[in-house]
Every structure is written in structure tokens, then in C-alpha cells.
Amino acid sequence: MKQKTFSSLPFALLLILSCFSNSIFSQYKISQIIEENKGRITSPFKYDGFTMTEFSFDLLNKEKSVEFLAFKGQKYKLFFCSSSFEESVKISVYDKTVPKVKIAEKIIDSTDPNWTYEPVKAGTYSIVYEIPPSNTDIEHKACLLMLIGFTGK
């Protein structure tokens, strides 16, 4: 019995180390995407932070969503940028008070990996990412980042 516990310990350590190294690698890429794109939030806007949405391209269509709250008295610039991927992801923006009315839409892909959107009024916005199946039939991970810039009106 002790031998089984001892032999599974190296496997468990290897698994933990593998997960940890993947996490560090992923964070490096995300910080690199942020640093490469943060400069696109230009004056009078100031960079304030980001949201990240991770997903997998596999055999199914899927949707992921985030919410953004625009405060009264502030003006915002939302800059969407992607990790590199070949598929076309549709970004749709909705006013949460009228969820069936689409305010803006953009397709992000390898030829057009960025988009800037400026909310026109204060309120809560629902941002939906429509993720298609993998182009290659091989599952792979990707992410979209929304960098947030703001300024007083």
C-alpha cells in the first residue's frame, strides 16, 4: 500500500508542475497582448484595466459574455484585442436595458484582430462573443481582451 502512494507522488508533482508552467506561460502572453495594445488608448483617455475571456475552439458553436458598466459623468473607450487565431469571432454589444437591440457589432479574426468601441451613454452593456467551431477540427485555446480607457466628460 505504501508503495502505491509513493509511486503516485512523482506523478502528482509532475501534474502540478505542468499546470503551473502552463499558467505562467499563459499569463506572459496575456501581459504581452496588453502591453502591445495599451498604447492604442490615446489621450484624453487613460488606461484603466482589462477583462479577459478565455475559450476553446472545438467542434461546437458557443457564446461567452461579459458586462461593462459605464458610469455617468465618464466617457469610455473599449479596445478589443485577441490572441492570434484564424477563426472569425463576432463581438456584439447590447444595452442591458433593451437586450434584444444590438448597438454595435464587429468580426475579429487574423486579418482584423482589433476593434475600438465607445459607449454613447451611461449604463450597463452586455458584450457577447460568438465563438465558431475550430477551422482545423483540432481543439485549441484562445482569448479576447477588452482594454478599458476612460476620461471625465
VENGI-V499242 format. One record per pair of residues at least 12 apart in sequence whose ideal C-beta (glycine too) atoms are under 7 Angstrom apart, sorted by the first residue. I is the first residue (numbers start at 1). J is the second residue. D is the distance in Angstrom with one decimal. If there is no record, write none. Layout:
BEGIN
I	J	D
I	J	D
END
This chain:
BEGIN
29	83	6.5
30	52	6.2
30	143	6.9
33	81	5.9
33	83	6.3
33	145	5.9
34	50	6.1
34	145	6.6
34	147	6.8
37	79	6.3
37	81	4.5
37	114	7.0
37	147	6.1
38	147	6.3
40	79	5.5
41	77	5.8
41	79	5.8
41	147	6.1
41	149	3.6
44	151	4.5
45	77	4.7
45	149	3.5
45	150	6.3
45	151	5.0
46	149	6.2
46	150	6.4
46	151	6.6
47	147	6.6
47	149	5.7
48	148	4.7
48	149	6.4
48	150	5.2
49	148	5.3
50	145	5.2
50	146	6.2
50	147	4.9
50	148	6.4
51	66	5.4
51	146	4.8
52	143	5.6
52	145	5.2
53	66	6.1
53	129	6.1
53	143	6.3
53	144	5.1
54	141	6.6
54	143	4.6
55	131	5.3
55	142	6.3
56	139	5.6
56	140	6.9
56	141	5.2
57	85	6.8
57	87	5.5
57	131	6.8
57	133	6.7
57	134	3.9
57	139	6.7
57	140	5.5
57	142	6.4
58	133	6.7
58	134	5.9
58	139	4.4
59	133	5.3
59	134	6.9
60	133	6.1
61	131	6.9
61	132	5.9
61	133	6.3
62	131	4.9
63	128	5.7
63	129	6.7
63	130	5.6
63	131	6.9
64	129	4.7
64	131	6.6
65	126	5.9
65	127	6.4
65	128	4.7
65	129	7.0
66	127	5.1
66	146	6.9
67	96	7.0
67	124	5.9
67	125	6.8
67	126	5.7
68	125	4.6
68	127	6.2
69	124	5.2
70	119	4.6
70	122	5.1
70	123	5.9
70	125	6.7
71	122	6.0
72	122	4.1
73	152	6.6
73	153	6.0
74	150	5.2
74	152	6.3
74	153	7.0
75	150	6.8
75	151	5.2
75	153	5.3
76	118	6.5
76	119	5.3
76	148	6.7
76	149	6.7
76	150	5.2
77	116	6.2
77	118	5.3
77	149	4.1
78	117	4.8
78	146	5.5
78	148	6.2
79	114	6.9
79	116	5.2
79	147	4.3
79	149	6.8
80	108	6.5
80	114	6.5
80	115	4.5
80	144	6.2
80	146	5.4
81	113	6.4
81	114	5.0
81	145	5.3
81	147	6.8
82	108	5.3
82	113	4.7
82	142	6.9
82	144	5.2
83	142	5.0
83	143	5.0
84	110	6.4
85	110	6.7
85	142	4.4
86	110	5.3
86	135	5.1
87	109	6.7
87	132	5.3
87	134	6.8
87	135	5.4
88	107	5.0
88	109	4.3
88	132	6.5
89	108	5.0
89	129	5.7
89	130	6.6
89	131	5.6
89	144	6.7
90	105	6.5
90	107	5.4
90	130	4.1
91	105	6.8
91	106	5.1
91	108	6.1
91	115	6.5
91	127	6.6
91	129	5.8
92	105	4.9
92	128	4.7
93	117	6.2
93	125	5.7
93	127	5.5
94	125	6.8
94	126	4.5
94	128	7.0
95	123	6.0
95	125	6.3
96	123	6.9
96	124	4.0
96	125	6.4
96	126	5.1
97	123	6.4
99	126	6.5
104	117	5.6
108	144	6.9
129	144	6.0
END
